[in-house]
Amino acid sequence: MYYNDHTIVYFNGKFLKANEAGMDLYGQSLHYGYSVFEGIKSYRTDHGTRIFKAEEHYERLKRSAELMHIPFDYSASELTELTYELLERNGFSDAYIRPLVTCSPNMSLSKGQKSYLSLLAWEWSNGYLADKMKIMTSGFQRPNPTAFKVEAKVGGHYVNSILACQDAKDKGYDEALLLDEHGNVAESSGANIFYEKDGTLFTPAKGSILPGITRQTVFEICDELNIPVKETFFKPEEMRGADAAFFCGTAAEIVALESLDDIPFTKGWNDTASEKVQQAYQKRVRLLSL
């Protein structure tokens, strides 16, 4: 579903067919999850194909590499230019883009000596999640920020996400809600979260979360629409039975939630400030006016 015999990728300085690219079996990234990556989306607009917040994503990729001591010397503008060429070579407009920075052969537990850039893309016309999701409080915690660089988007971190998400699905839910080491709400397995009460949106403060670019876009939209929003620490019981809640992320976009731990959110989605944010986000990524 991600590629075929004609799909083009960018790998180690060259554009080539996806089935011709290979990974070193002795690389740190394969053995230890020592890699950084991004998730970016492009959209078909009346002004042509546009990548949403490319610079912000690529600056975060560079920052992730820096935090992981992975050498990486591309500029955000170079990465953006390469990505537009990748989309054009594949004929993609509505697409998901996965930049990945991997490391050279090294079986020691030491910083990377050399890195390789891969740029992958596949067609994706909507989010990977659907509205009205039933979620559960997970028994898996977000990684402790004193043990990991949680603000970096690192390959190995996502084993935690896979375990939490699959556990929720095995128990009949759509997704997991992970807490931090203090029992505060953090995020889902791969998206930030907001809940709404009396017209105000609440979202976890920084600490154990990956502060997402879509999360920041929600703040911008709330400022434009005069919707109050607060960053704070809170327990899952404060969320249960609230007016509304949603996940947000590049792939997910804005996803309405139906319930937390089988307790429904109480207000009709179309009557919430959250729904206004959802609609405004769709207009923004398509370059339409609010």
N, C-alpha and C positions, 0 to 999 in steps of 0.2 A: 504493500500500500504506500510505501514511502518513495520507492524508486523503481525504474525499469531499465531496460537495456539502453535507453536513449537519454536518461537523466544525466545532467552535467553537474559536477561538484567542483569546488576549488580546494585543492589539496597540496600543501607544501610548495606553494608558489606557482601552481599551474592549474588551468581548467582542464578537466579530463572526465571521462565517463565514470559514473559511480562504481560500476563493477570492475573498474581498473585500479581503484584506490585500495591501499592496504595499510595495515597497522603493524608496527613492530611488536613482535611477540615478547620482546624483552624490555618493553617500555614501562616506566613507572606508572603511567596512566592506566594501563591494563591491569597491572598487578595490585596497585594500591589506591586506585581511584583518584590519583593525583593529576587532576585536570580542572580547567575552568570552562564555563560555557555561558551562553545566553539563549534566551528565547525571544524572538522578535517576530512581528507580523507586518506584512504588507497588504495594502488594500487597493482595489480598483476604485478610482475616483473619476470625476468629470475632468480632472486635470492630469489624468494618466495614473500609472502605478506609483503609489507613495508608501514608503516605509514609515511606520509610526514611531516617532521619537528614536530614530536611528542613533543620533549622537549620544543621547542619554544611555542607551543600551551599550554602546561601544565604549563609552567612558567607564561604565561599570565593569565591563569585561576587562579593561586594562587595570582597573583598581583591584579586581579579583586576582588577576595574575600577580600584581604587586604584593598583595597580602599573602599569597602562597609562595612568594619568592620564585616565581616562574618568569624567566626572561621573555619579554614580549615587546617588540619595538614598533608595531604598527600604530599609526595615528587613527583617530576616529574617522577623519575624512577619507583616508585611504580605505578603511574597512567599509565605509558606506558606499564608496565608488565601486569596490569589488562586488558588493552585494547587489547593487543595481545591475551590474553586468551579469551576475549569476542569474538573476530573475529574467533578464532579457534573453539569455542563451537558452533558458528552459521554457520561455513563453509563459511565465507565471505572473499573475497580478495579485489575486487573493492567495496568499501563501504564508506558511510558517517557515521561519529561517532559524537555523541552528548553527551559530559559530561555536567552534570547539577548539580549545588550545590544549594540546597534549605534549608530553615530554619525551625526550630521547632515551635510549636504553640506559638503565641505571637500576641495579638491584639493591643499592644501599638506601638507607633512610636519610637521605640528604636532599638539598634543594636541587631543582632542575638545572641542568647545564645548557640545554637547548630546547626550544619549543617548536612545534609545528602547528600551523593554522589550517583548520578545515572549515569550509563554509558549505552547508547543506541547506536545501530547501525542498518543500513539497507543497502541493496545492492544499489549501485549507480555507473553506468558505465560511466556517462558523467555529464557535468555541468547542472544546472537547467536553464541556459539561452542559447540562440542560437545566432550565429553570425548575424550581420546586424540588430542590434536593433535600433528601432526608439525611441528616448527619448525626454522628455520635461523638461523644467525648472519648478520646482515645486513651488507652492505657500506655501508649508510647509517648514520651516527652520529646519536645524539640531538643536538639543538641545544646548542651550547656555552653554558654558563651565564653566561659573560662577554659573550655576544652577545645573549642573550634572557633574559627573566624566566621561566625554565623552571617555576617554581612556580605560575605563573598559567596558567589554562586559556584560551588565546587562539586565535581562529580560524585565523590565519595559520600557527601552529605545526604544524597538522595536515596541511599539504602534505607535510612530512617523513614523517608517518605513512602517508599514501596511497602515496607512492613506495616506502617500505620494505615495506608489506604487499603491494602489487601485485607487486613484484619477487619476493617469496617465493612467491606464488601462481603466477606465471609459471614458476617453477622446480619446481613440483610439491609445494610445502609448504602448510601451512595458515596459517602466520603467521611473522612475523619477530621475531628477538631483536636489539634494537639495543644497541650498545655506546656508552660515552662517549668523549670525546676521548683518554682514557688507555688505551683498550682494555678497560675494566672493563664488566661486564654492567650495563645500565641498566634497560630495560623493553621490552615489546613495542610494537607500533605504537599500542596504546591501552589497555594494562593493565600493572599491576605484576606482578612475578614472585617466586616463592619456590622454593627447592629443598630437598630433605630428605636428610639423611645421618645414619645412626645415631640416628634419633629426634629430631634437632635440625633446625629450619627456619632457612634462611639467606635473606636478602633484601638487595638493594643498599641501601647507605647513601644518605642525601640528598646531593645535589650536582647531578646531571644528570637526576634523575627528577622526575616529578610525584608527590609523596607522596599517594597516593590515600586516599579515605575508606574504601573497602573494605579497603585495606592496613591502615589503623588498626584496623578491625574485626577483622582477622585477629590483630593483636597482642592485642586484648581477649580474643578467644576462646582464644588460646594461654595467656594468663594464667589464665583460668578452668579450663582443662583441664590445666594444668601441663605444657604442651608447651614446651620450650626454643626460643627464637627469637633470632637474632642479626642485627643490621644491620651489614653490612661490605662492603668493596669486594672483588670477586673477578673472575677471568677466566672466560671460557666453558669452558675446559678443566677447571676445577674442578667445573663443573656436569655435564659429559658423563658418563654412566654412573652418576650418583647414584641413590639409592634411588627418588626420585620428584620431581616438580616440578609447579607449577601457576601459571596466570595468575589474577589477581583484579582485578575492577573492577566498577563498578555494572552495566553491561550484561552483562559476562561472568559475573559472580558468581564462583564458584570453579571453574576449568576444569582438569581433569587433563591433563598432557602425556604423550605417548607417547615422544617421542625429540627429541634435539637434534643436528642435523647427522648424522642417520641412526644415531646411537648411542642405543639404547633406555635408558630408565630401568629399573632392574633389579628393583624390588620390586613385587609385586602390589598394585594400588591399594587394594584392600580391607584390606590388612595394614599400611597406613601411617598415620602421624599426620596426614598431609595429608588423607586421606579423612575423618578425624574432624572436621577443621576444616571441610571441605565440608558435612558433615551438620549441624554446629552452626550454620553460617551460614544454611542453609535454615530451620532452626528459628527463628533469631533474626529474620529478615525477616518470617516469618509469625507472630511474637509467640508462639511456642511455647517451653516451658521446655527448657533444655539437659538 
